[in-house]
Structure formats: C-alpha cells, structure tokens
Amino acid sequence: MVRPLEVALRLTAIALLLRPMGGWFVRPVIMAAAVLVLVSPRALRMPALWLGVSIAIAFRIAADWPLADNHIYLLTYWCVAIALSLHSKEAHGTLAFNSRALIGLAFAFAVLWKAVLSPDFLDGRFFRVTLQTDPRFGEPAMLIGGLSSEQLDANRNALMPLPQGAELLNPPRVFEPQRLRILASVATWGILILEASVAALMLVPSARISARWRHAALLTFCLVTYPFAPVAGFGWLLLLMGVGQTDQDQVWLRRIYVGAFVAVLFYTEVPWAGLLLDLGR
C-alpha cells in the first residue's frame, strides 16, 4: 500500500514539473530534483534534497522580489516542512501536523487581510472590479455575470487607471448588470466563509474535531474556487498538503485528492467558460 507521505511528496514533485519556475540558475535545479524524487525512492526521502529545493525556490522569490505569487512563499515553507519531517522518527505524523499548521495559518492571515485590513473587499469592490479588469476572469464575467463582450471591453477601458491618479471630468459609464453584482457578492462572502472555515478547522487541535471535516472543507474550497481562479499552482499545493494529512487506510480519500488535483489541471487548461459561451451563441 502506498503511504500518504509518499503520495504527498510525489504530487509535490509533479506540481513543480507542471509549473516550472525561476530563471536559468533556478529552474533546472528544481526540475532535476523533482525528477529524482519521482524515479528514486531514496531521493524521495532525502531531507537534504528537499531543503535544496526550498533554497532554490527562495532564490526564485529573491529574484522576483517583491512580485512573487503568494503560493510560492507557501511552497517554500512546505518544502522546508518536508525536509524537517523526514528527519523525524514519525515522519508522516510530523508532516501532517506541519500541513495543518501551514494551511491554517495561511488561511487565517488571508481572512485577516480580507475582513479587517482591506475595506474594499467586504463591500464587494474588489470582485466588482477584478471580474471586469483581470483578463483571466473575463469569460466567467460574461457567462455568469451577464456582460456582453462589448460591455466588458468598454468597462475595461473605463476602469483603466489614469497616470498619477488623475480623474476624467466626464468619466465613461460602467455597465454593471444585476447578475454581475450578485456574482461579486457571492464570490466575496463565499470565499471569506470558506477560508475562515478551513482556517478554523485546521487550527483546532485534532482531539476536538474529526479530521473528515478538515478534508471536506479543504476539498470544497479547492473544487469551488479553482474553476474560476486560474492559479493551479496554489490549488495543487493545497491538495497535496491535504494528502499529507490522510491516514494510511484512507485510500479512498487520497484518490479523491488525486482526482481533485487532476480536476484543477483541467480547470486551468480547458477554457470551459469560453466553450459554454460559444454553445450559447
């Protein structure tokens, strides 16, 4: 029977290969380490190799400072956690604890930022603007939000920031169908509730709550969020960290996680919203 720790580590290597990162001085090191992990059982459990991967990712962060994606920082912490866990006599238990702590703290800080430190999030402004200005959300904004392609283009031009904070005397109209406002509101509160639930469940001591609730919350967040948020690297990282929390006999649960891992890949590579838009025309 394949052990949860091994599945989590191999999925980590696959994620590193699916989303190569860094410049020429970092990318070959990370990809070579990932290949070694996949083909060599010995390399899979080498703490030094995982520590080396974390150092290489840290160099990637330094090279892009301060513009690296948020999940790249979490990936660095995760690789350090793997290296430390492999030094432990109870490697699986240590990795499971580290996984819960990392996910719980990451989500707790995300909730703090959204609910307390960012007034433009709770009132819906963030998603009302992002759905229209971020090219990655254009098709869902049309499919679910009810915008036409002409309205979306006009809104993007209207919302484009002017140099040095200037404002137009007669600003152009922004089209906001009721469906778009509802979508922004659902996204705002849905994400906040899901993130708060994951944070709370991960940080509550294991003896006080069933582990199944943790897995259910994490899987729900990933399967609901990543059809719309095209950040596959983040989704994969959360899912493989979830695998690291499964028990030896929870084969069915690991299969669900692997299926979700593949689903996030399809969400990213298949333009599902665009295909549905084409079918509706």
C-alpha positions, 0 to 999 in steps of 0.5 A: 500500500502506498503511504500518504507521505509518499503520495504527498511528496510525489504530487509535490514533485509533479506540481513543480514539473507542471509549473516550472519556475525561476530563471536559468540558475533556478529552474533546472535545479528544481526540475532535476530534483523533482525528477529524482524524487519521482524515479528514486525512492531514496531521493524521495526521502532525502531531507537534504534534497528537499531543503535544496529545493526550498533554497532554490525556490527562495532564490526564485522569490529573491529574484522576483522580489517583491512580485512573487505569487503568494503560493510560492512563499507557501511552497517554500515553507512546505518544502522546508516542512518536508525536509524537517519531517523526514528527519523525524522518527514519525515522519508522516505524523510530523508532516501532517501536523506541519500541513495543518499548521501551514494551511491554517495559518495561511488561511487565517492571515488571508481572512485577516487581510480580507475582513479587517485590513482591506475595506474594499473587499467586504463591500464587494469592490474588489470582485466588482472590479477584478471580474471586469479588469483581470483578463483571466476572469473575463469569460466567467464575467460574461457567462455568469455575470451577464456582460456582453463582450462589448460591455466588458471591453468598454468597462475595461477601458473605463476602469483603466487607471489614469497616470498619477491618479488623475480623474476624467471630468466626464468619466465613461459609464460602467455597465454593471448588470444585476447578475454581475453584482450578485456574482461579486457578492457571492464570490466575496462572502463565499470565499471569506466563509470558506477560508475562515472555515478551513482556517478554523478547522485546521487550527483546532487541535485534532482531539476536538474535531474529526479530521473528515471535516478538515478534508471536506472543507479543504476539498470544497474550497479547492473544487469551488474556487479553482474553476474560476481562479486560474492559479493551479499552482496554489490549488495543487499545493493545497491538495497535496498538503491535504494528502499529507494529512490522510491516514494510511487506510484512507485510500479512498480519500487520497484518490479523491485528492488525486482526482481533485488535483487532476480536476484543477489541471483541467480547470486551468487548461480547458477554457470551459467558460469560453466553450459554454459561451460559444454553445450559447451563441 
